[in-house]
Amino acid sequence: MKILLIEDDSAIADLLVEALTAQHYTVDVATDGQTGLSLAIEWEYELVLLDLLIPKIDGISLCRQLRSQDFQKPILLLTAKDSSADIVRGLDAGADDYLTKPYDLSELLARIRALLRRGETKLAPTVLTWGDLSVNPVSAEVLYIEQPLSLSPKEYSVLLLFLRNPQRAFSRSEIIDRLWSIDACPGESTVTNLIKDVRRKLKAVEMQADLLETVYGMGYRLRATSSKPSRQVDRVQQSSAAKNRFQKKEFA
């Protein structure tokens, strides 16, 4: 998921980028309000982290301008101003949440997760599943039939992207926009190889169905889950059948 951070203090920005990327977010940074406004309108972000005291356009004015241009994604204000009047001004300008400095990073990350859940069309489950595959967005743990699956940060991010958007097809360029910062310049072949790597790792743990399907002329999307029982259920059924045969033989 992609976040826009608008912060003119480079030390704070570096700290936040490090913390967010460790949680598998992609982050673009703007150091003034005008650049932040341009990026927010031109690119697609899931959330904006906005400092109030920034040059060119202050945080309150920027928040109002974004809302006036129908920007509907969550905005979280970050500021040293902690009076009730300042908080009211920020929320009335269109912010969804307000966090005062100094703040605890774990609290900031929890507020980000809460805002992202709130932005879903329906309440997002704590754990995302597809058949026997499960992904916990909080712990970044990926399991297949209850066994850990090791993925690179980009492999994890693309898997999470499709699990969060099960009905949507993404082109290679859209995946690049979602998973890479504007400073990175990957080609579409990078996305092709990324999808191949995810498929290869899922096949290596004996996932029978192809989770990601190619939609020719459009890109990729999450395959609809099959009504066929999972491998785990198959094994339970086979074990039960074998037990029944044994009992019939024993009491015959």
GISULSUL-V538662 format. One record per residue. N is the residue number from 0. RES is the residue in one letter. SS is DSSP state (@ for helix, = for strand, . for the rest). PHI is phi in whole degrees, 0 to 359 (none if undefined). PSI is psi in degrees with one decimal (none if undefined). Layout:
N,RES,SS,PHI,PSI
N,RES,SS,PHI,PSI
This chain:
0,M,.,none,145.4
1,K,=,252,131.3
2,I,=,239,139.6
3,L,=,258,120.4
4,L,=,255,121.1
5,I,=,248,101.3
6,E,.,208,126.8
7,D,.,268,-10.6
8,D,.,274,109.8
9,S,@,296,-34.9
10,A,@,294,-44.8
11,I,@,294,-42.6
12,A,@,300,-44.5
13,D,@,298,-41.4
14,L,@,297,-44.1
15,L,@,292,-41.1
16,V,@,299,-43.4
17,E,@,298,-44.8
18,A,@,293,-40.1
19,L,@,288,-42.4
20,T,@,293,-30.1
21,A,@,295,-23.1
22,Q,.,263,15.5
23,H,.,71,23.5
24,Y,.,270,147.5
25,T,=,264,133.6
26,V,=,233,128.8
27,D,=,254,143.0
28,V,=,242,131.4
29,A,=,242,137.3
30,T,.,260,2.0
31,D,=,210,163.1
32,G,@,294,-36.1
33,Q,@,295,-45.2
34,T,@,296,-40.3
35,G,@,299,-41.7
36,L,@,298,-45.5
37,S,@,298,-44.9
38,L,@,295,-43.5
39,A,@,297,-35.0
40,I,@,280,-36.7
41,E,@,278,-35.8
42,W,.,248,164.5
43,E,.,260,119.8
44,Y,.,237,151.5
45,E,.,273,-21.2
46,L,=,197,150.6
47,V,=,241,126.9
48,L,=,261,119.3
49,L,=,232,118.5
50,D,=,280,144.0
51,L,.,286,-42.7
52,L,.,265,80.4
53,I,.,236,153.2
54,P,=,286,164.3
55,K,.,73,-60.3
56,I,.,229,121.0
57,D,.,289,164.9
58,G,@,300,-41.1
59,I,@,296,-47.2
60,S,@,296,-39.6
61,L,@,295,-41.6
62,C,@,300,-44.5
63,R,@,297,-42.2
64,Q,@,295,-40.8
65,L,@,298,-45.6
66,R,@,293,-34.2
67,S,@,291,-21.8
68,Q,.,260,21.5
69,D,.,65,30.5
70,F,.,283,115.5
71,Q,.,251,-0.7
72,K,.,284,158.5
73,P,=,298,143.1
74,I,=,237,124.2
75,L,=,247,117.2
76,L,=,275,137.0
77,L,=,238,123.5
78,T,=,200,157.5
79,A,.,277,-12.9
80,K,.,283,121.1
81,D,.,237,13.9
82,S,.,284,155.3
83,S,@,301,-37.6
84,A,@,297,-41.2
85,D,@,294,-41.1
86,I,@,296,-43.6
87,V,@,298,-43.0
88,R,@,300,-43.6
89,G,@,295,-44.8
90,L,@,291,-38.9
91,D,@,292,-24.1
92,A,.,285,-11.9
93,G,.,122,1.6
94,A,.,289,150.2
95,D,.,267,-23.6
96,D,=,204,167.3
97,Y,=,212,124.0
98,L,=,231,128.5
99,T,=,266,145.9
100,K,.,275,147.7
101,P,.,283,144.6
102,Y,.,237,157.9
103,D,.,276,131.7
104,L,@,299,-36.5
105,S,@,295,-36.1
106,E,@,292,-41.2
107,L,@,300,-45.8
108,L,@,296,-37.8
109,A,@,294,-40.1
110,R,@,294,-37.8
111,I,@,298,-46.4
112,R,@,299,-41.3
113,A,@,296,-42.6
114,L,@,294,-38.3
115,L,@,292,-37.5
116,R,@,295,-40.6
117,R,@,296,-28.0
118,G,.,282,-10.1
119,E,.,289,154.5
120,T,.,293,-26.4
121,K,.,220,164.2
122,L,.,301,120.6
123,A,.,286,137.7
124,P,.,292,154.2
125,T,.,296,-39.9
126,V,=,241,130.0
127,L,=,268,136.2
128,T,=,229,153.6
129,W,=,212,103.2
130,G,.,61,-126.7
131,D,.,272,2.1
132,L,=,268,134.7
133,S,=,224,143.1
134,V,=,229,126.6
135,N,=,259,106.7
136,P,.,295,-22.0
137,V,.,284,-48.2
138,S,.,267,-8.8
139,A,.,62,28.0
140,E,=,270,131.8
141,V,=,243,125.7
142,L,=,235,143.2
143,Y,=,233,119.0
144,I,.,50,48.2
145,E,.,68,8.6
146,Q,=,253,136.4
147,P,=,298,140.5
148,L,.,241,122.9
149,S,.,272,121.5
150,L,.,232,150.4
151,S,.,288,163.9
152,P,@,305,-42.8
153,K,@,288,-36.8
154,E,@,298,-43.1
155,Y,@,298,-44.3
156,S,@,296,-41.3
157,V,@,289,-35.3
158,L,@,297,-44.6
159,L,@,296,-37.4
160,L,@,302,-45.6
161,F,@,285,-36.2
162,L,@,293,-32.0
163,R,@,282,-18.5
164,N,.,229,65.8
165,P,.,294,-20.3
166,Q,.,261,-0.6
167,R,.,251,138.1
168,A,.,266,134.9
169,F,=,246,129.1
170,S,.,285,167.0
171,R,@,298,-40.1
172,S,@,293,-35.1
173,E,@,292,-37.4
174,I,@,295,-40.8
175,I,@,300,-45.0
176,D,@,299,-35.0
177,R,@,280,-34.3
178,L,@,253,-13.4
179,W,.,239,148.0
180,S,.,286,165.9
181,I,.,291,-17.4
182,D,.,282,-21.2
183,A,.,274,149.6
184,C,.,228,59.7
185,P,.,286,150.6
186,G,.,272,169.9
187,E,@,295,-24.7
188,S,@,296,-28.3
189,T,@,297,-40.0
190,V,@,292,-43.1
191,T,@,303,-45.5
192,N,@,292,-35.2
193,L,@,297,-45.3
194,I,@,298,-41.6
195,K,@,300,-42.0
196,D,@,296,-41.5
197,V,@,296,-45.7
198,R,@,300,-41.3
199,R,@,296,-42.9
200,K,@,292,-35.8
201,L,@,290,-37.4
202,K,@,293,-33.5
203,A,@,295,-26.8
204,V,.,264,16.3
205,E,.,70,31.4
206,M,.,290,122.3
207,Q,.,282,-38.4
208,A,.,268,151.7
209,D,.,275,110.4
210,L,.,297,-40.9
211,L,=,256,120.5
212,E,=,254,147.5
213,T,=,275,127.4
214,V,=,254,102.9
215,Y,.,299,131.1
216,G,.,84,-5.9
217,M,.,235,-43.4
218,G,=,141,-123.1
219,Y,=,224,155.4
220,R,=,208,166.7
221,L,=,285,126.6
222,R,.,291,140.9
223,A,.,297,137.5
224,T,.,295,141.0
225,S,.,282,152.3
226,S,.,281,-8.3
227,K,.,294,137.2
228,P,.,301,150.9
229,S,.,289,168.6
230,R,@,299,-36.3
231,Q,@,295,-43.9
232,V,@,293,-39.8
233,D,@,304,-44.5
234,R,@,294,-38.7
235,V,@,296,-43.6
236,Q,@,296,-41.4
237,Q,@,296,-40.7
238,S,@,296,-41.2
239,S,@,294,-40.5
240,A,@,296,-42.1
241,A,@,296,-39.6
242,K,@,296,-40.9
243,N,@,296,-40.7
244,R,@,296,-39.1
245,F,@,296,-43.6
246,Q,@,294,-39.5
247,K,@,297,-40.8
248,K,@,292,-39.1
249,E,@,292,-36.3
250,F,.,258,8.2
251,A,.,289,none
